[in-house]
């Protein structure tokens, strides 16, 4: 009888511990799934509009989304496709890989409002800004490793004179760009803004003279 009670108690304690471990690990798996779902949009080095983004939409399935479906036991499933849902936002996402050096995010266009957020592979926000905090009104960010940026800051090339330099983990991450389309007449300009946005490797032009480095605005809280 004592052995039976001991076995039951051991099983209950083990089940409780397993439950706690699963609950604590779930956010990490959800965040990792967000990176995989951005990867599924297309190759690195370009912004890829989400399905429906040409008609306006907001991002679902990325940072903070807890709605990812659990895979069947013992079988890996493909990440669910990202889609746009909000009728007032057009959205695109880009995988950032630093294997080829710093990556530049650049976009400009006639949209009422835009914002961008940069995340690491675990969906932790690294930097965010909007047209309200941009010096020129355009998106112009250079993402680089900690080892790459000091030399650029010391002698800023002319084409980066207005760029904001942001340190990124060596493992890379992804960027999410949103453009506001408050009415149907703005949808084409929002879609064009996303389609023209750049998210590719930056290479210094030979013989460029350095320019004075701008003072980057701080990322707003939230």
DOLODO-548623 format. One record per residue (C-alpha): residue in one letter; x, y, z. Coordinates in steps of 0.1 Angstrom, whole numbers, plus 5000, padded with zeros to 4 digits. Layout:
# residues N
aXYZ/...
This chain:
# residues 222
x500050005000/x502850245009/x504650164976/x501450234957/x500950564974/x504650654967/x504250564930/x501050774927/x502651074945/x505851044923/x503651034892/x501651344902/x504851544910/x506451434877/x503351534857/x503251874875/x506951944868/x506451844831/x503552074828/x505552364842/x508452294818/x506052294788/x504352624799/x507752794803/x509152664770/x506052754749/x506853124743/x510353034730/x508852784705/x506253034694/x508853304688/x511053064669/x508052974648/x507653344639/x511153354624/x510353044603/x507153194591/x508953504578/x511553274561/x508653104543/x507753434527/x510753434504/x514553464501/x516553694524/x517554034511/x514154174501/x510854274517/x508054034509/x504454174512/x502153954533/x499153804516/x496554074512/x499054354519/x498154514486/x494654564500/x495954674534/x496554454563/x498254404597/x500754144607/x499653824624/x501753534635/x504953724644/x506153874677/x503553844705/x501153614685/x500253314706/x497953164679/x500352924662/x498952574658/x500752294676/x502352034654/x501251674655/x503351454678/x506351304660/x505851504628/x507151834618/x504752064599/x505352364577/x504852704593/x501452854587/x501553124561/x501453484573/x498453694562/x497254044565/x494054114584/x493754484594/x492254674565/x494254994573/x497854854573/x499954714545/x502754494558/x505954334545/x508654144562/x512354064554/x514853814567/x518053984578/x521253784574/x524653944581/x526753684564/x527553914536/x528054224558/x525854504570/x522254514557/x520554844547/x516854904551/x515655184529/x512255304518/x510555634508/x507255724493/x504055914497/x502255734525/x500355894555/x502355694580/x504955414581/x506755224609/x509454954610/x510554714637/x513654494638/x513654174657/x516253904664/x515653534656/x513753494689/x511453784681/x512954024707/x512654374694/x516054544687/x514954874672/x511855044660/x511055384644/x508455554622/x508255844598/x507656074628/x511156004642/x512955994608/x515356284601/x514356294564/x510956124565/x512455814548/x513355474562/x517155454563/x518755204587/x521955014585/x522054684604/x525454544613/x527454324637/x529154484667/x532454434649/x531354614617/x529754934629/x532655114648/x534655154616/x531555294598/x530755534626/x534355654626/x534355744589/x530655754577/x530355724539/x528255994521/x525455744512/x525055674550/x525156034561/x521456014572/x521355644581/x520755514616/x523255254625/x521754964646/x523754674661/x522254334653/x523153984666/x525453784644/x522653534639/x520553794622/x516753824625/x513953994606/x512354334599/x508654424597/x507554724577/x504054874579/x502455144558/x499155304566/x496255294541/x493355474558/x491155464528/x490955264495/x492555544476/x495755494496/x496155124490/x498155154458/x500655394473/x501055174504/x501654874482/x504155064460/x505955184492/x506354824503/x507354694469/x510154964465/x511554904500/x515054774502/x516454514526/x519754404511/x523554404517/x525354734518/x528754774502/x530955074506/x531855244473/x535655264468/x537155604473/x534255754492/x535056044515/x533556014550/x530656234560/x529656364594/x527656104614/x524056214623/x522756184658/x520355894656/x516955934673/x516255694702/x513755414696/x510455504711/x509255284740/x506655024731/
